[in-house]
């Protein structure tokens, strides 16, 4: 068994026992490694120390229960291994910048630390061959776009370290941008009925920042005041299609794993470079949507 498989066993175990007492010695035993070497290997592969990872996954689970149940906050805290309401609140605010009470009273999407699927770091698939990993299906192909397509929406700039899926936690500002766009969408002239929506991450002139566009397909190139446009140019694209069990898993988990697989495993292993943007494309933000695509344009 490969070393990453040993670590994945403990990652899976942690996910199934978030409410239980977890200690490094027991997890190291599951991995058949010494506690010293286990902690070193875990931090290298997961990008977080063991105890920090456990805390962040507990907070992710607790956040889900906060929104989807009426359980007392103290009970949720105890269910996820926190010793008191106070310790839970302190950890929650440190991670997300808001208290559990504030989150429950005015729910926003949070950047959680996503459970890793280490298989995606070491498995290379051929084009048009699906890969099934941890409840998601990923397939990479090439598409030729015969003519340019146009989209209209809103944009924002954000610090690179705050990029969703990058490992940092907090309020998901991109979700706020999407909510703002959807609240205005029906009033935008020229929006294509039932047209695709895209989110685009691209470069920024500000040091340490990236830009993000959220918008929908339009019938014409004209852009009204207060909005920005994105042109998906004609040409060849590498398309990473993926699907998940439901919309929440699609946008809160699968999209980050697909990005990581495409940019950190598949493209480098094929020695491919791309233009400095990545397009997330889907039919809509409807809760029934379970499929998405990442479009990148290869260079050369």
Rosetta blueprint (number, residue, H / E / L):
1 X L
2 X L
3 X H
4 X H
5 X H
6 X H
7 X H
8 X H
9 X H
10 X H
11 X H
12 X H
13 X H
14 X H
15 X H
16 X H
17 X L
18 X L
19 X L
20 X L
21 X L
22 X L
23 X L
24 X H
25 X H
26 X H
27 X H
28 X H
29 X H
30 X H
31 X L
32 X L
33 X L
34 X L
35 X H
36 X H
37 X H
38 X H
39 X H
40 X H
41 X H
42 X H
43 X H
44 X H
45 X H
46 X H
47 X L
48 X L
49 X L
50 X H
51 X H
52 X H
53 X H
54 X H
55 X H
56 X H
57 X H
58 X H
59 X H
60 X H
61 X H
62 X H
63 X H
64 X H
65 X H
66 X H
67 X H
68 X H
69 X L
70 X L
71 X L
72 X L
73 X H
74 X H
75 X H
76 X H
77 X H
78 X H
79 X H
80 X L
81 X L
82 X L
83 X L
84 X L
85 X H
86 X H
87 X H
88 X H
89 X H
90 X H
91 X H
92 X H
93 X H
94 X H
95 X H
96 X H
97 X L
98 X L
99 X L
100 X H
101 X H
102 X H
103 X H
104 X H
105 X H
106 X L
107 X L
108 X L
109 X L
110 X E
111 X E
112 X L
113 X L
114 X L
115 X L
116 X L
117 X L
118 X H
119 X H
120 X H
121 X H
122 X L
123 X L
124 X L
125 X L
126 X L
127 X L
128 X L
129 X L
130 X L
131 X E
132 X E
133 X E
134 X L
135 X L
136 X E
137 X E
138 X E
139 X E
140 X E
141 X E
142 X E
143 X E
144 X E
145 X E
146 X L
147 X L
148 X L
149 X E
150 X E
151 X E
152 X E
153 X E
154 X E
155 X E
156 X E
157 X E
158 X E
159 X E
160 X H
161 X H
162 X H
163 X L
164 X L
165 X L
166 X L
167 X L
168 X L
169 X L
170 X E
171 X E
172 X L
173 X H
174 X H
175 X H
176 X H
177 X H
178 X H
179 X H
180 X H
181 X H
182 X H
183 X H
184 X H
185 X H
186 X L
187 X L
188 X L
189 X L
190 X L
191 X E
192 X L
193 X L
194 X L
195 X L
196 X L
197 X E
198 X E
199 X E
200 X E
201 X E
202 X E
203 X E
204 X L
205 X L
206 X L
207 X L
208 X L
209 X E
210 X E
211 X E
212 X E
213 X E
214 X E
215 X E
216 X E
217 X E
218 X E
219 X L
220 X L
221 X L
222 X L
223 X L
224 X L
225 X L
226 X L
227 X L
228 X E
229 X E
230 X E
231 X E
232 X E
233 X L
234 X L
235 X E
236 X E
237 X E
238 X E
239 X E
240 X E
241 X E
242 X E
243 X E
244 X L
245 X L
246 X L
247 X H
248 X H
249 X H
250 X H
251 X H
252 X H
253 X H
254 X H
255 X H
256 X H
257 X H
258 X H
259 X H
260 X H
261 X H
262 X H
263 X H
264 X H
265 X H
266 X H
267 X H
268 X H
269 X H
270 X L
271 X L
272 X L
273 X L
274 X E
275 X L
276 X L
277 X E
278 X E
279 X E
280 X E
281 X E
282 X E
283 X L
284 X L
285 X L
286 X L
287 X L
288 X L
289 X L
290 X L
291 X E
292 X E
293 X E
294 X E
295 X E
296 X E
297 X L
298 X E
299 X L
300 X L
